[in-house]
Amino acid sequence: MKSLDDVARYYNPIPEKVFLFFQVFQPGYVDLKEKLRKQGVDMDFTQAASFGEEDMKVLAARTSGQYLVVMDDSTMSSTKSDSIAYLSTVSRHYRASLVIFWHLLFSGRAPGRIISLNTSYFFLLASPRMISQLASLGTQLQMRKTLVSAYSQAVAEGEYAYILLDLCPETPQSLRIRGNIFSHPQVVYIPGQ
């Protein structure tokens, strides 16, 4: 959730409000709420086992601008939820951006696949089992060797144990795989190099 530490730097437009839904409470949520308050962004956090379109409509009614819906530790509940899969395709119409924290790339469930296909940014954290999942995703994106190499290098160096895979249509191909994005300088992994 480090990207929420400085919303003006990482989000455009800046969300008016952040709604955080979680399975298990983390003390860091209170600290995050205070950091956001200092940046002029309100935050609510709620323990919730599910989330759907009616919930999204309620949140949209509570804000006039852009807002962020964050679902923490939601791998099991979101990958089998038709409602969350649907929201991944229509959230922009509600002025919302969804951030869903998963610990896998492929769920084997239809809703999980829909969510994955509608994801613009993947933060890929260090995990010994990630290489095979990345190889599969890299094959789909026609960048298998570059993606696996970038990930292996990033997590081996330990300085930044993740990479960002940016699949936004507007992003140039040369900027799709980046590391160390919360510090300077960022690292860019260029395909074929």
N, C-alpha and C positions, 0 to 999 in steps of 0.2 A: 504494500500500500504506500510505498515511498513516493509514488507520483502524486499523492494527495498532500504531501508536505509543502508543496509549492504549486498550488493550482494555477496561478497566473502563468507559470512557466510551461506547464505540461498540458493544459487544456485550453482549447479555443473553440467556442467561446467559454469563458469561465463559468462554471456551474453556479447557479444561484443557491442551490441546496444540494446536499449529499444525503441520500437515504441508504443506510447500511443495514443489510439483513444478514444474520449470522445463525449458525447452528449452536456454537459454544462460545460464550462470552470470553473476550480477551481484554485484559486491563489496558492494553494499548489503544483501545477504542476511545477511552476517556481522553487520553493525551491527544489523539488525532482530532477529536471534536474541538479541543482547545486551540490546536494549531490552525484549524480551519476558521474558527471564530475570529482569530487574530487577522485572518486574511479577508474577513468580511463574508465568509461562506457559512451558512447554517448547516448543521448536521443532526440527523436523528438516527439512532440505532435501535433495532428491534430484533428479538429472537423470533425467527419464523421458519417453519418447516416447509412452507410452500409460498409461492408468489405467482400471481396471474394477471390477466388483463384488467380485471376489476380493480386490483391493487394499483396497477399503473394509472388507471383513470383517476383514482383517488389522489395519487401523488401529483398528477398533472393539474388537478383542480387546486392543489395547495401551493402551486408556484405559477409565476407568470413568465418565467424565462427558462433557460436550459437547466436541466438537473441531471444528477448522476445517481444511478442505482448500482450499488455494490453488493454482491452476494459472496460472502466469505465462507470457505469450507463447504461448498455446495455441490461437490462432485456427484454424490449419490442422488441427491434430490433433483438437481437440475438436469442431469443426463437422461432421466426417465420422465421428465415433465413436458407434456405437450404444450402447456401454457407458457413455459419459459422458452421453448423452441419457437413458439409463435411470436413472443415478445422480441426475440432476437431478430425477427424479420420486420417488425413494425415499430420498434421503440423510437426510432427517429421521428415518426409521426406524432409522438407524444412529447417531443422536445427532450427526449431522454437519451442518455448513453448508458449502456450496460457494461459493468465490469464483473466478470464471473471468475472466481478463483477455482481452478481445477488442478488436479495433480496427475493428469493424464491427457494425452492428445486424442485418443480414440476410445469411445465408451462402449461400442458394440450395440448401442441402442439408437433407434431412429431419431428421437428428439435430440440426443447428443450430437448426432451427425448434422442435423439442421443447424444447431447452435454453432458447431465448429465451422461449417461452411459460410456462416454469416459473421464470422469473427474477423475483425480487421487487424488486431494486434495480438500476438502471442508472446508472452514473457515466458521464456523457457528456462526454468531453474535447474540447478545441478541435481542430477539423480542418476544413479548407475543404470537404471532401466530405460532412460530416455533415448539412448542412441538408436535402438531398434525402431522406436516410434518416429524419431526424426528421420531415419533413413526412409521410412515409408512416406512420410509427409514430403520429404525432399524429392522423392521420385514423382509424386503427384505434381509438384511445382517445377519439375525439371531443373532442380538444383541440389540433388542429393549430396554430391561430394562436397560442395561449398557449405551447405547447411551443417552437415555432420562435422566437417573440419572446423568451422567457426565455433560450433558448440563445444567441441572437444578442447580447442585452444582456450576458449573463455573460461571454462570450468577448471582446466588444469592450472591456469595462471592464478586462480584464487582471488585475484584483485576484484573481479566482478564475476560472480559465479552464475551468470545468466546471459542470455542474448535476447534481443527483441527481434521478432520476425514481423515486419510491417507489410501487411497485405492490402493496404489502402490502394485503390485504383490510381490515385494521384501520385503515389510515391514512385520516384524513378527506380528502375531495376537496381542501380548501383547503390541504393540506400536501403534496400530491403532487410539486410541483416546487420544489426548494430549491437554494440555492447557498451557498458560503462555509461549509459545514457543519463544517469543522475549526477555525473561528475564531468569535469573537463580535463583533457579532451575526450570526446566520445571516440569509440572505435567503430570503424566501418569495415565490414568484410565484403570485399569485392569479388563477385563470381569470376572464376578462372585465374585468380591470383593467389 
